[in-house]
Amino acid sequence: MKTKTTFLAMLAFAFLALTAKAQYHEDDKAALRNFLKRPSAEAGKMNGEQVGLSASTINMNGWLMNDTWLTALQGVTWNTESPKRIITIDWTDKKLADTLNLGRCTSLTELWCRQNQITNLDVTKNTALTHLICYNNQLTNLDVSKNTALTYLSCFDNLLTNLDVTKNTALIS
């Protein structure tokens, strides 16, 4: 009886571990973690704290143990597939800073990161992106040449000296 109970417990644990791992896509989580652990524009805070995470979650690497941190994350919408992928991010006016690279989030269609202090934005691998609203940051370069699905782009009030949109034939505004 004890062996059967132990076996069933191990089987249940294995099932839970597999389903928990598959709930959110690892690439999307890695891209988020990379940005959210960076310092924000607000002294003494990290980007993650500006979008709903606790400092202890970030500092203690609590997000490596399970996916509960993803439910506390503000402004991120996931699709319903398994594993879930990020489809939209709205981080408007959150005092975010540093480099935002979401290239691993290949299902991302809309990114709203306006009114922050982001210095570098890499969306070159986000080919599904249709809306990019990144105005009022500190961007010096923005490459949207591979974002051919882009229909809406708003990037004014940055430090851009050049913006090539010749390959963005779907661009409306």
N, C-alpha and C positions, 0 to 999 in steps of 0.2 A: 504494500500500500504506500509506504514511504517513497519508494522508487517511482511509482506512478505519479504521485503528487509532485515530486521533484521534477520529473520529466515534464509534466503539464505546466509547472511554474516556469521552467526554462523555455518552453515553447511559447508561452504567453509573453515572456520578456522579449524573446527574439522577434515575435510578431510586432510588438509595440516599438521596438527599436527600428525595425525596417519601415514601418509606416510613418514614424516620426521623421526619419531621415528623408523620406520621399515627399514630405508635405511641401517643402519649399526648395526651389532649385539652388544647388550649392553655388553656382556661378553668381547668381543674383545676391545671395547672402554675402559672398566674399567681396563683391563690389561695394555693397553697403558698409560692411565692417571697415574696409579700407578708408572710406571717406569719413565715417562717423567717429572714428577714433582720433581724428585730427583736431587741432585747436580751432575753435570758432573765432569769430570776430569779437566776441564778448570775453574779456579777460578772465582767465581761470576756468573757462568752460570748453568742452569739446563739442564738435558738431552734433554728435548724438544727443547731447543734453538739450540742444535747441529744437530737436524734433521728437521729444518725449521719452528718451531713455534716461535712466538714472546713471550717475557717475560710477556707482558700484558695479552696475552691469558691464560697463565699458572697461573699467580698471581691473576688475577681477576676471575678465574674459568669460563672464557668465553666458555670453552669446555662443560660446563654443560648446557648451553643455547641452543646450536644448534651444528650441525655437520660440520660446515664450516672449523674448524681446521683440520679435517681429509684430506681435499684437499690440505692443505699446508704441510702436513707431507711427508717428503722425505723417499724413500726406502721401502715403504709399498705397497704391491699389494693385492687387494681385488678380490674375486671371483665375479661372476655376479648374484648370487642368491639373494633372498630377504628374510631376511636381509643379507647384504654382510658380508662375513667372510674373515679374513686375511689368505692368502695362502703363501705369501713369505714376508720376511723382509730382507733387505740388508742394514745394518748399519755398513759398513766397515769403519774403521778409522775415527770415528766421535767424539772421545774424550768422550765416554760414560763411566759411572762409576756406582758402587753400584750393587744392586741385580736386575737381570732381570728374572721375573717370567711370562712366557707367557702361563701358564697352562690353562687359560680360553680361549685361542685361539685354539680351538680343530681342526680347519681345516688347521692349519699351516703345510706346507710340507717342506719349506726351510727356514733356519735361517742362515744368514751371519752376524755375529757380531764380526768379527776378528779385531785385532789391536785396542783395546779399553782398558779400565781399569775396566772391569766388574769383580766383586769379587765373585759373586754367580749367577749361571745360573740354573734355575729350568725348565726342559722340561719333567718332569715325566708324565704329563698328555697329552703331545703332541704325541699321538700314531700314527698320520698320518705323522709325521716328517720323511722325507727321506734323507735330507741333513742338516748336522749341521757343520758349519764352524765357530769355536770359538777360533782359535789359537791366540796367543799373547795377552792374557788378564791376569788376576790375579786370575784365578779360582783355588781353593784348592780342590774342590770336583766336580765331574760330574757324575750324575746317568743317564745312558742311558738304564737301564735294561728293561724299559717298552716301549722303542722306537723300537719295533721289525720290523718296516718297514724301519728303517734306512739303507741306502745303502752307504752313504758317510759320514765319520766323520773325521774332522781335528781339533785336539785340542792340538797341540804341543805348546811349549813356554808358558806354564801356570805353576802353582805351584802344579800340580797334583802329588800325590805319588802313586795312585792306580786308575786303570780304568778297570772295568769289562765289557767286551763285549761278554761274553759267550751266552747271550740270543739274541744277534743281529745277527741272522743267515742269514739275507739278506745283511749284510755288505760286500761290495766289496772292499772299500778302506777307 
